[in-house]
């Protein structure tokens, strides 16, 4: 169905050499050839030393990760994804700071076994559970019925085997920095 191709048609189909047009010189070829040859023909020992130095620098940079940032990121990843989304979407600074103040005092005192907080709003309870997860605490909401009214009480306690660390950066500061794009 297709007639035989002649040399010009083949040249049009195959643009790269050996059939196509001449290849333009690359920017490297257009530079001073002597300097380019020095770069291209580097001694193998020098090359190994340069690569070794670059690898050592990258290892040092990886070791310099800020301990505070890592502690906050680890605490942030403990929080349930649904709660993280809620914290990101509607960030109530004063509420989260008040929860954090209570929880930090509870952790630092160490004497009380259970901290009980009455929080009636379901969204506020979700935020409270998120703050508890951030500080690696166990939290359970219980319903108490008194005189035809029901009260929700969130009981917070330290996990048995977990070591509770107070990160230097609070959850509210972390959320503020991430909203501003600093993080």
Order of alpha helices (4+ residues) and beta strands (2+ residues): alpha-alpha-alpha-alpha-alpha-alpha-alpha-beta-alpha-beta-beta-alpha
